[in-house]
Amino acid sequence: MRHVLRPELSDARQQGLHNIGEAAALTGVSAKMIRHYESIDLIPPASRTFANYRLYSDADLHRLRFIKRARTLGFSMKEIAQLLGLWSDPKRSSSEVKKLAQSHADELGRKIAEMQAMQRTLTDLAQRCHGDDRPDCPILDDLARPERGKRGNGATCH
């Protein structure tokens, strides 16, 4: 078994390495998420000090910032893993990156359209509700109604 030298934290800092708290502060990624990204292999396992503290290089911080930006844009962890693979591959084809980004943009468009439809429905229902002491409420009536086009009690709602 090979013995790996582990530096003291002060020596590691002199080498330009950062502990997890510093890495979190410098990247805006929480220590909990840094550990999570390590556990799912989005970042390589951290080197350790003699006292077993995690150590991160500037390259690790750059990778964490990349992940944070991709998360901000709504990419899934699987998509981020693909993007990281492409990012680290100097022989990558930009068409692969574009395809992944366009697919994500298209999915966001579908979700936005669905949310806009929900907003229109709720706005309409809220406008039809009297919002007073009367018990009748078009919002609750709509929520209790079977979905259109679905069969309930043997009949189709129209």
Stockholm file with secondary structure:
# STOCKHOLM 1.0

chainA/1-158         MRHVLRPELSDARQQGLHNIGEAAALTGVSAKMIRHYESIDLIPPASRTFANYRLYSDADLHRLRFIKRARTLGFSMKEIAQLLGLWSDPKRSSSEVKKLAQSHADELGRKIAEMQAMQRTLTDLAQRCHGDDRPDCPILDDLARPERGKRGNGATCH
#=GR chainA/1-158 SS CCCCCCCCHHHHHHTTCBCHHHHHHHHTCCHHHHHHHHHTTSSCCCEECTTCCEEBCHHHHHHHHHHHHHHHTTCCHHHHHHHHHHHTCTTCCHHHHHHHHHHHHHHHHHHHHHHHHHHHHHHHHHHHCCCSSCSCCHHHHHHHSCCTTSEETTEECC
#=GC SS_cons         CCCCCCCCHHHHHHTTCBCHHHHHHHHTCCHHHHHHHHHTTSSCCCEECTTCCEEBCHHHHHHHHHHHHHHHTTCCHHHHHHHHHHHTCTTCCHHHHHHHHHHHHHHHHHHHHHHHHHHHHHHHHHHHCCCSSCSCCHHHHHHHSCCTTSEETTEECC
//
